[in-house]
Amino acid sequence: MRKLLEQELDQVKRAIAAKDLTSAEILVEIYDHYVSHLECFKEAEFDREFCELQQKFRYSYYNPLQQNFEKTTKKELLKIQWSVCKSYFSWPKIIATTLVVVCLALILENIQGKTKLFALAISMGLTVLLVALIGIKSFLKVREVKKSIGITSKVQSSFLNNVWLQFHMVLSFFNLFVLLPKLLFESTTWFESTYFIMVSFFLCLFYIGYLFSLIEAWKIKSKTFLI
């Protein structure tokens, strides 16, 4: 095995940059495949092997790879988060989970209606901060990859895309919670309604569970993926 020459690496980088890749993980995987494959051959065989790789990695080949990877990452992320959530109800974590639920119920029961909304906004705000942090970390990692290969097109982590989608869902729940009462109750009474008390309690639990499950999924995937 040999190290590729500088001009050979430049040729590989130009070939990768010319492909219509949007998934940073697939881009890195294809680049690494090019380099590791070509390093197994002598300099005189470079042009032949490079052409064969170019013939193989056409749009019709790498685009399905991107699509399948994005579907896989979505399932993988949800699987990790669901496993984390289920672990909250396993022994002995169920004791801590019960204490959190009881404490949250007591807190929401004994504070004023509008303060309940503030408490819910805090948990939502922490989720926003976490998603923003993940986005910044991922942006910096992907920027380094793009800079090293010489890519200027829009490329980002497939895992980050799925985090954005989940965050939009969470944000939609919050907006629904704020807007729906205006249709069901008078603006002066809905803060004290049974609807508000119950939904704010379950939404707080949901945001807390989502927050910790996303942190755990991020910790696992950040070791091997650009997130």
N, C-alpha and C positions, 0 to 999 in steps of 0.2 A: 504493500500500500504506500502511496506517495502523497505529498501535499500538492494541491493544484497550484499552478503558476498564477501570478497576479492577473494576467490577461485572460486566463481561463476562468478565473473566478468572476471577473468583470463580465465575461460572456454569459455565464450562468445567471448573474444578477440581472442583466438586461433581459434575458429570456423570461425570468420569473416576473420582473416588473411589467413586461408586456402582456402578461396574462390578466384576464378580468377576474381577479381574485378579490373577494370581500372579507373572507374569514382569515384572520391573522394566524390562527392555529393551523389551518390547511396550508397557508402560504409558507409558514416555517417548516411544516412537514415535507412539502414538495421540495423546498430549497435544500433541506438536509438530505433528502433522497437523491437529488441531483449530485450534490457534493460527495456523499459517501459512495455512490455508485461509480462516479468518474474517478475517484481516487484509487479504485481497484484496478485501473487500466493504465497502461503506459502512455506517455505523452503522444506517441505516434497514433494511438487508437482513440484519442480524445474526440476528434471531429466525428468519427463514425458513431461512437457511443452517445455523444451529445445529440446528434441527429435522431438517433433511435428514441432517446428520451423525449425529444420534442414531438416526435410522431405519436408517442404514447400519451403524453400529457397535453392533449388538445382540450378545447372547451367541452366537448361531448364527454370527456372523461373526468375532468376535475370539477365541473359544475355539479354533477350528481354527488360527488364527494362532499362538496360544500353543503348541499341541501340535506344529505343524510347526516352529516356531522351536526348541523344545527338542530335537527330533530332529536338526535341522540343526546346532545348537551341539555336540551330542555327536559327530557325524561330523567337524565342523570341528576340534574340539579334538584328537580322535584323529589326524586327518590331519596337523595341525601337529606333534604329538608324534612321529608315525611318520617324518615328514620330517626332524626333528631327529636321531632315532636313526639313520636311514640316512646322514645327513651325517657321522656318526662314522666311517663306513667308506669315505669318499671321500678322495681325495688332497688335501692332505697330512695331514688329520686322522686317517687310519688309523694313522699313526705314533704319535700321542699315545694313541689308543685301545689299541694294542698294548702300549705301555708301562704304561698303567693296568692292563690285564689281567694282564701279567706281574708287576708289583709286587704286585697284590692276591693273586695265586696264591702268591707267595713269602711274603707276610706271613701268610696263612692257614695255610700249610704249616709255618711255623716258630713258631707260637704254640700255647699250650695249648688243649685242647678247649673249656673253659668261657670262655676269653678270646675264642675265635672267636664265641661267642654274644654276647659283649659288643660285639665289633666290628660284628656284624650289627645289634645293637640301636642302635648309634650312627647307622648309615645310616638305619635306620627312624626314629630320633628326629629326624633332620634333615628327613625327609619330613613328619613330624608338625608340626614347627615351620613349615615352608613352607606347608602346608595351613592351619594356624591363622592365619598371617599373611595369606594370601589371603582367608580368611573374615572377618577383622577389617577389612581394607581394603574388601572388598565391602560389609560391614555398614554402614560409615561412609558410603560413597557412596550406598547405597540409602536410608539414613536421611535424608540431605539431600534426596533426591528426594521421599520420602514427606512430609517436613516442608514442602517448598515447595508441594506439591499439596494437602496436608491429608489424607493417607491414614493410617489406623490399622490396616488389615487386614494380614495376613501377605503380604508381597511380597519376593521376593529374586531375585538374578540367576540366569538360566537357566544361564549358564556355571558359576556356583558349584554348582548342583545336580549338574552332571556331574562337577565336581571331587570333590564329596563321594562320589559313586558310585564313582569310580576309587579314592579313598582307602580306602573300605570293602573293595574288592577287594584292595588292597595289604595292608591289615590282616589280611584273611582268610588270605592267603598266609603271613604271619608267624605267625599263630596255628596254622595247619596244620603249619608247620615245627616249632613248639615241642611241639605235642600229639601228632602222629603217632608220633614216636620212642618215646613212652611205651608205645605199643601194640606196637612192633616190637622194642625193645631193653630190656635191664635199665637201670634208672636210673643205674647206676654205669658203664656201658660205652658208652652211645650217643653221648657227646661225642667219643669216639675212633673211632667207626665210619666206614666209607667213605661211608655215606649222609650223615652229618653234614658231612663235609669237602666233598663234591661239592655238596650242596644249599646249604650256607652260601656257597660260592664263587659259584654262579650267582645266588643271591638278592641277594648284595651287588652284583653287576653289574647286576641288574635294578633295584634300588633307586637306584643311582647314575644309571643311564640314565634312569629315570623322573623322578628329581629334576631333572636338567638339562633334560629335554624339557618338564616342567611349568613350569619357570622361563621357558623360551623362549616357550611358548604364553601364559603369563601376561603377559609383557612385550609381546607382540603385541596381545593382546585387551584389555589394560587401557587401551589408548589410545582405544578406541572403545566399550567395553562396561563394565558396572558390576561389574567383578571386580578 
